[in-house]
């Protein structure tokens, strides 16, 4: 999963017109965490969420789902179920990649829902910056016609804020939008 995350970040860097190692170097020595989530069947799934709406705080998240649907992404105000595919890995861009790309790429707002018929299992690999790393928009992506959209942030501070305030169903990255501070 680490190698896959690194390859994907290289491709994303190149797609932005940046050197292939740009995002990898921008996030510093990465931290990789794995979370296994089990969602038991729920007799009244309309009364609960498995995981509230949020965007992931790191650089990129790789998710392996079982054959039970439950992951949903927000698209133009509608929740879309990500149908599980055998042997597929779901790729979620996370908040720090959105900052580095100066908003060209967006972090995915998503949630997990439960169902009444079957339990669900997923395994997420989070590939995150070092907590000592300052994340900022790539200077090559800032021009007169496309100014910086995000404030610089020390990743460790971003994580602390995320955990102290919680996602609250929103994107914590929105607090870093420069227009929100004028």
N, C-alpha and C positions, 0 to 999 in steps of 0.2 A: 504494500500500500504506500509505503514511503517513496519507493521508486516511481510509482504511478503518479503520486502527487507532484513530485519533482518534474516529471515529464510534462504533466499538464500545465504546471506553472511556466515552464519554458515555452510551450506553445502559446499560452496566453500572452507572455511577454512579447514574443515575436509578432503576434497578431496586433499588438499595440504599436508596432514599429520600434520596439525597444530591443536591446541586446537580449539574447535568449536567457541569460542568467540574471536579468535585472530583478525580477520579483523575488527570486530565491535569495539574492544578495540583500535586497531591501528588507526582508523579514529576519535576517540574521540567522543565528543558530536555531533551527526550528524545534518546537516541542510537538511531540506526537502523542495523542491520547486516544484510547479506544473505549467506547461505551457500548455495552450490550443492553438493549432495552427489551423488556418483556411486557407485553400488554395482554392481560388475561381477557378472556371473553367477558362481555358485560351485558347483562340481561336488558339494560335500558341505555343503549349507547347514545341516545339523543340527550341524555342528562350529564354527560361528561366528555372531556377531551383526554386523550392519552398524553398529549404534550401541547401546551398553549402555543399560539402563534409567536414566532420569533425569527430573527436571522442569526446565523452563527457568527461568533465574534472574531474568529481567526482568519486564516488565509483561504483554505479550501477544506471541504468536508467530503469524504467518500463514504457512501452508505450501501450496505448490502442488506436487502430485504428478503424475508422468506416469501412464500407464495400468497400470503394474506395481505391484501391492500390495506392501507391506513395512512400512508404519507400523502399529504396534500400540500400543494404550493399555491400561493396567491398570485393570480394573474388578472390584471385589470379589474380588481374588486371581487373576483369570483374564485372560490376554492376549487382547484382541479386535482383529482386523485391521480397520483403517479402509479399507474398499473405496474405491478411487479413483473419483471421479465426474468426467465431463468438465466442464471450466470451473469446478470447485469450488475453494474455498479453505478449508482446514482451519484452524480457530481454536483455538489452545491458550492457555488462561489460564496465566499464569506466577506464580512465587513472590511477587513484590511485590504483585500484585493480590490474592493470597490474604491477605497481611498486611494490606493496606489494608481489605479486606472483613472483617477479623477472623475469617477462616475460613469465612465464609458461602459464598464461592466457593473451590474447591480448584484448585491448579495440577495440570495433567495429567501423570501419570507415563506415559512412553512410551518406545518403543525402535524400532529399525529392524531388520528381518530381511532376509536375502538369499535368493535362490532359484537353482535350478539351471538354469532355462530362459532367463531374460532379465535383462539389466542394468536397473537402476532409476536414475532421476534425480529429485531433488526440489530445490525452491528455498524456503528459509525466510527470512522477514523477521522479525527480532527488533526489537521496539520496547521500549526499555529506559529506565529512569530515568537521570538524570545521576548520575555517580559521587559527586558532592558532596551528593546529596540524602539526607536522613534519612527512612526509610520507617517508618511506624508505623500501627497500626490507626486508622481514622477515629474521632475522638472521639464522633461522633454514633451510632456503632454499639456504644459501650461503655456498659453499664448495670449496675445492681446484679445483675440476673439474667443478664447476658451480659458478664462482665468481659473485659478485654484478654487475648487468647490468645497474643500474640506480643510478644517484646521489640522495642524500636526498633532499627533497624540502619542504618548508613550504607551506601548501596548499593555504594560502592567497596570497603568492607571485605567485604561479602557476596561480591562478585565475586572478590576475592583469596582468600577462604576456599574458594570453589567450585573455583578453579583449583589451589590448593595441595593440597587434600584430594581433589579429584575427586568426581564424583557417586557412585561406588562402588555404583551400582545403587539408591541411596536418594534421598530428598528431603533436600537440605541444609537446607531450611526447618525441618525438624523440630527442628534444634538451637536454633531460636528460640522454640519452644513454651515458654510460661512454666512449665507443669507440669514440664518437664524440668529446671528449675533450682531446684526446691524441695528 
